[in-house]
Amino acid sequence: MRRIQPYQATKTYLCPGCNQDIPPGLGHLVVVPRGAPDLRRHWHHGCWANRSSRRPGRHAPR
């Protein structure tokens, strides 16, 4: 896992936790499974922290 600072975030990524965009300029996490670098994913901080209590592709109610 690696933290991406806002100034490092230059592309739009799709968070697998909420299925929402992570826009350029937003700090987030890059998670790379050991032994499977092809499965690298970009996550919102909150989505990663709450991944065990939420199903993929569902965002929390506001």
N, CA, C and O atoms as a GROMACS GRO file, in nm:
protein
  248
    1MET      N    1   0.085  -0.117   0.000
    1MET     CA    2   0.000   0.000   0.000
    1MET      C    3   0.090   0.123   0.000
    1MET      O    4   0.193   0.128   0.067
    2ARG      N    5   0.047   0.223  -0.078
    2ARG     CA    6   0.124   0.348  -0.086
    2ARG      C    7   0.026   0.465  -0.088
    2ARG      O    8  -0.075   0.461  -0.158
    3ARG      N    9   0.058   0.567  -0.011
    3ARG     CA   10  -0.024   0.689  -0.010
    3ARG      C   11   0.016   0.778  -0.127
    3ARG      O   12   0.134   0.800  -0.152
    4ILE      N   13  -0.082   0.827  -0.198
    4ILE     CA   14  -0.061   0.921  -0.307
    4ILE      C   15  -0.104   1.059  -0.257
    4ILE      O   16  -0.219   1.078  -0.219
    5GLN      N   17  -0.012   1.152  -0.257
    5GLN     CA   18  -0.042   1.288  -0.214
    5GLN      C   19  -0.119   1.361  -0.324
    5GLN      O   20  -0.107   1.326  -0.441
    6PRO      N   21  -0.197   1.462  -0.288
    6PRO     CA   22  -0.276   1.533  -0.389
    6PRO      C   23  -0.194   1.584  -0.508
    6PRO      O   24  -0.240   1.578  -0.622
    7TYR      N   25  -0.073   1.634  -0.483
    7TYR     CA   26   0.008   1.684  -0.593
    7TYR      C   27   0.060   1.572  -0.683
    7TYR      O   28   0.102   1.597  -0.797
    8GLN      N   29   0.059   1.448  -0.634
    8GLN     CA   30   0.103   1.333  -0.714
    8GLN      C   31  -0.010   1.273  -0.797
    8GLN      O   32   0.015   1.199  -0.892
    9ALA      N   33  -0.134   1.304  -0.763
    9ALA     CA   34  -0.250   1.246  -0.830
    9ALA      C   35  -0.279   1.325  -0.957
    9ALA      O   36  -0.339   1.433  -0.952
   10THR      N   37  -0.236   1.271  -1.070
   10THR     CA   38  -0.249   1.344  -1.196
   10THR      C   39  -0.350   1.282  -1.293
   10THR      O   40  -0.376   1.338  -1.399
   11LYS      N   41  -0.408   1.167  -1.258
   11LYS     CA   42  -0.504   1.099  -1.344
   11LYS      C   43  -0.631   1.070  -1.267
   11LYS      O   44  -0.634   1.078  -1.144
   12THR      N   45  -0.736   1.035  -1.340
   12THR     CA   46  -0.860   0.989  -1.279
   12THR      C   47  -0.855   0.837  -1.269
   12THR      O   48  -0.818   0.769  -1.365
   13TYR      N   49  -0.892   0.784  -1.153
   13TYR     CA   50  -0.898   0.640  -1.130
   13TYR      C   51  -1.036   0.604  -1.078
   13TYR      O   52  -1.108   0.691  -1.030
   14LEU      N   53  -1.074   0.479  -1.088
   14LEU     CA   54  -1.202   0.431  -1.037
   14LEU      C   55  -1.176   0.352  -0.909
   14LEU      O   56  -1.102   0.254  -0.910
   15CYS      N   57  -1.237   0.394  -0.800
   15CYS     CA   58  -1.222   0.326  -0.672
   15CYS      C   59  -1.307   0.199  -0.673
   15CYS      O   60  -1.427   0.207  -0.699
   16PRO      N   61  -1.249   0.083  -0.645
   16PRO     CA   62  -1.328  -0.040  -0.642
   16PRO      C   63  -1.419  -0.052  -0.520
   16PRO      O   64  -1.509  -0.136  -0.518
   17GLY      N   65  -1.397   0.031  -0.420
   17GLY     CA   66  -1.479   0.025  -0.300
   17GLY      C   67  -1.615   0.089  -0.318
   17GLY      O   68  -1.714   0.041  -0.262
   18CYS      N   69  -1.622   0.198  -0.395
   18CYS     CA   70  -1.749   0.271  -0.412
   18CYS      C   71  -1.787   0.287  -0.558
   18CYS      O   72  -1.895   0.337  -0.590
   19ASN      N   73  -1.698   0.246  -0.647
   19ASN     CA   74  -1.723   0.256  -0.791
   19ASN      C   75  -1.740   0.401  -0.835
   19ASN      O   76  -1.813   0.430  -0.930
   20GLN      N   77  -1.671   0.493  -0.766
   20GLN     CA   78  -1.674   0.636  -0.797
   20GLN      C   79  -1.535   0.678  -0.844
   20GLN      O   80  -1.435   0.614  -0.811
   21ASP      N   81  -1.530   0.786  -0.919
   21ASP     CA   82  -1.401   0.838  -0.965
   21ASP      C   83  -1.318   0.895  -0.850
   21ASP      O   84  -1.372   0.950  -0.754
   22ILE      N   85  -1.188   0.880  -0.863
   22ILE     CA   86  -1.090   0.951  -0.781
   22ILE      C   87  -1.030   1.053  -0.876
   22ILE      O   88  -0.948   1.017  -0.961
   23PRO      N   89  -1.068   1.180  -0.864
   23PRO     CA   90  -1.023   1.280  -0.961
   23PRO      C   91  -0.878   1.322  -0.940
   23PRO      O   92  -0.822   1.300  -0.832
   24PRO      N   93  -0.816   1.381  -1.041
   24PRO     CA   94  -0.682   1.436  -1.024
   24PRO      C   95  -0.681   1.537  -0.910
   24PRO      O   96  -0.777   1.612  -0.891
   25GLY      N   97  -0.574   1.538  -0.834
   25GLY     CA   98  -0.561   1.631  -0.723
   25GLY      C   99  -0.616   1.582  -0.592
   25GLY      O  100  -0.609   1.653  -0.492
   26LEU      N  101  -0.672   1.461  -0.588
   26LEU     CA  102  -0.726   1.405  -0.464
   26LEU      C  103  -0.632   1.297  -0.412
   26LEU      O  104  -0.604   1.199  -0.482
   27GLY      N  105  -0.584   1.314  -0.290
   27GLY     CA  106  -0.499   1.212  -0.229
   27GLY      C  107  -0.576   1.082  -0.212
   27GLY      O  108  -0.696   1.083  -0.186
   28HIS      N  109  -0.507   0.969  -0.227
   28HIS     CA  110  -0.571   0.839  -0.217
   28HIS      C  111  -0.466   0.732  -0.190
   28HIS      O  112  -0.349   0.764  -0.166
   29LEU      N  113  -0.505   0.606  -0.192
   29LEU     CA  114  -0.414   0.495  -0.169
   29LEU      C  115  -0.401   0.410  -0.294
   29LEU      O  116  -0.497   0.393  -0.370
   30VAL      N  117  -0.282   0.356  -0.316
   30VAL     CA  118  -0.261   0.256  -0.421
   30VAL      C  119  -0.230   0.127  -0.347
   30VAL      O  120  -0.136   0.121  -0.267
   31VAL      N  121  -0.308   0.024  -0.375
   31VAL     CA  122  -0.293  -0.105  -0.308
   31VAL      C  123  -0.250  -0.207  -0.412
   31VAL      O  124  -0.316  -0.225  -0.514
   32VAL      N  125  -0.136  -0.275  -0.384
   32VAL     CA  126  -0.082  -0.375  -0.475
   32VAL      C  127  -0.070  -0.507  -0.398
   32VAL      O  128   0.011  -0.517  -0.306
   33PRO      N  129  -0.148  -0.608  -0.436
   33PRO     CA  130  -0.137  -0.737  -0.368
   33PRO      C  131   0.001  -0.799  -0.391
   33PRO      O  132   0.057  -0.792  -0.500
   34ARG      N  133   0.055  -0.860  -0.287
   34ARG     CA  134   0.183  -0.929  -0.302
   34ARG      C  135   0.169  -1.042  -0.402
   34ARG      O  136   0.073  -1.119  -0.398
   35GLY      N  137   0.263  -1.051  -0.492
   35GLY     CA  138   0.264  -1.157  -0.592
   35GLY      C  139   0.166  -1.136  -0.706
   35GLY      O  140   0.157  -1.220  -0.795
   36ALA      N  141   0.093  -1.025  -0.706
   36ALA     CA  142  -0.004  -0.999  -0.813
   36ALA      C  143  -0.005  -0.850  -0.848
   36ALA      O  144  -0.108  -0.784  -0.830
   37PRO      N  145   0.107  -0.796  -0.897
   37PRO     CA  146   0.112  -0.652  -0.927
   37PRO      C  147   0.012  -0.608  -1.033
   37PRO      O  148  -0.020  -0.490  -1.041
   38ASP      N  149  -0.038  -0.700  -1.113
   38ASP     CA  150  -0.138  -0.665  -1.214
   38ASP      C  151  -0.272  -0.627  -1.151
   38ASP      O  152  -0.357  -0.568  -1.218
   39LEU      N  153  -0.291  -0.661  -1.024
   39LEU     CA  154  -0.417  -0.631  -0.955
   39LEU      C  155  -0.410  -0.502  -0.874
   39LEU      O  156  -0.488  -0.482  -0.781
   40ARG      N  157  -0.315  -0.415  -0.908
   40ARG     CA  158  -0.301  -0.285  -0.840
   40ARG      C  159  -0.430  -0.205  -0.857
   40ARG      O  160  -0.485  -0.196  -0.967
   41ARG      N  161  -0.477  -0.146  -0.747
   41ARG     CA  162  -0.599  -0.066  -0.750
   41ARG      C  163  -0.579   0.062  -0.671
   41ARG      O  164  -0.501   0.066  -0.576
   42HIS      N  165  -0.651   0.166  -0.710
   42HIS     CA  166  -0.649   0.296  -0.643
   42HIS      C  167  -0.777   0.309  -0.562
   42HIS      O  168  -0.887   0.289  -0.615
   43TRP      N  169  -0.765   0.341  -0.434
   43TRP     CA  170  -0.877   0.346  -0.341
   43TRP      C  171  -0.886   0.483  -0.273
   43TRP      O  172  -0.784   0.545  -0.246
   44HIS      N  173  -1.009   0.529  -0.246
   44HIS     CA  174  -1.029   0.641  -0.155
   44HIS      C  175  -0.984   0.593  -0.016
   44HIS      O  176  -0.994   0.474   0.014
   45HIS      N  177  -0.935   0.684   0.067
   45HIS     CA  178  -0.892   0.646   0.203
   45HIS      C  179  -1.007   0.582   0.280
   45HIS      O  180  -0.989   0.477   0.342
   46GLY      N  181  -1.123   0.644   0.278
   46GLY     CA  182  -1.238   0.593   0.353
   46GLY      C  183  -1.286   0.458   0.304
   46GLY      O  184  -1.324   0.372   0.383
   47CYS      N  185  -1.285   0.439   0.174
   47CYS     CA  186  -1.329   0.311   0.116
   47CYS      C  187  -1.236   0.199   0.160
   47CYS      O  188  -1.280   0.089   0.192
   48TRP      N  189  -1.106   0.227   0.160
   48TRP     CA  190  -1.010   0.125   0.204
   48TRP      C  191  -1.029   0.093   0.352
   48TRP      O  192  -1.027  -0.024   0.391
   49ALA      N  193  -1.049   0.195   0.433
   49ALA     CA  194  -1.064   0.175   0.577
   49ALA      C  195  -1.191   0.097   0.610
   49ALA      O  196  -1.195   0.024   0.708
   50ASN      N  197  -1.295   0.112   0.528
   50ASN     CA  198  -1.424   0.047   0.556
   50ASN      C  199  -1.453  -0.070   0.463
   50ASN      O  200  -1.567  -0.114   0.454
   51ARG      N  201  -1.354  -0.121   0.395
   51ARG     CA  202  -1.376  -0.224   0.294
   51ARG      C  203  -1.437  -0.352   0.350
   51ARG      O  204  -1.508  -0.422   0.278
   52SER      N  205  -1.412  -0.384   0.477
   52SER     CA  206  -1.465  -0.508   0.533
   52SER      C  207  -1.614  -0.497   0.568
   52SER      O  208  -1.681  -0.600   0.584
   53SER      N  209  -1.665  -0.376   0.579
   53SER     CA  210  -1.805  -0.360   0.618
   53SER      C  211  -1.895  -0.318   0.502
   53SER      O  212  -2.015  -0.297   0.520
   54ARG      N  213  -1.838  -0.306   0.382
   54ARG     CA  214  -1.916  -0.264   0.265
   54ARG      C  215  -1.893  -0.359   0.150
   54ARG      O  216  -1.786  -0.420   0.138
   55ARG      N  217  -1.993  -0.372   0.066
   55ARG     CA  218  -1.977  -0.452  -0.054
   55ARG      C  219  -1.913  -0.368  -0.162
   55ARG      O  220  -1.936  -0.247  -0.167
   56PRO      N  221  -1.834  -0.428  -0.251
   56PRO     CA  222  -1.774  -0.351  -0.362
   56PRO      C  223  -1.881  -0.286  -0.448
   56PRO      O  224  -1.988  -0.342  -0.470
   57GLY      N  225  -1.849  -0.166  -0.496
   57GLY     CA  226  -1.937  -0.096  -0.587
   57GLY      C  227  -2.053  -0.024  -0.522
   57GLY      O  228  -2.135   0.034  -0.592
   58ARG      N  229  -2.062  -0.026  -0.391
   58ARG     CA  230  -2.171   0.041  -0.320
   58ARG      C  231  -2.113   0.154  -0.237
   58ARG      O  232  -2.023   0.131  -0.156
   59HIS      N  233  -2.162   0.275  -0.255
   59HIS     CA  234  -2.109   0.384  -0.173
   59HIS      C  235  -2.200   0.404  -0.053
   59HIS      O  236  -2.318   0.371  -0.056
   60ALA      N  237  -2.142   0.458   0.050
   60ALA     CA  238  -2.215   0.478   0.176
   60ALA      C  239  -2.323   0.584   0.159
   60ALA      O  240  -2.305   0.680   0.083
   61PRO      N  241  -2.435   0.569   0.227
   61PRO     CA  242  -2.539   0.672   0.220
   61PRO      C  243  -2.489   0.802   0.280
   61PRO      O  244  -2.408   0.803   0.372
   62ARG      N  245  -2.539   0.912   0.228
   62ARG     CA  246  -2.495   1.044   0.276
   62ARG      C  247  -2.593   1.102   0.372
   62ARG      O  248  -2.573   1.212   0.424
   0.00000   0.00000   0.00000
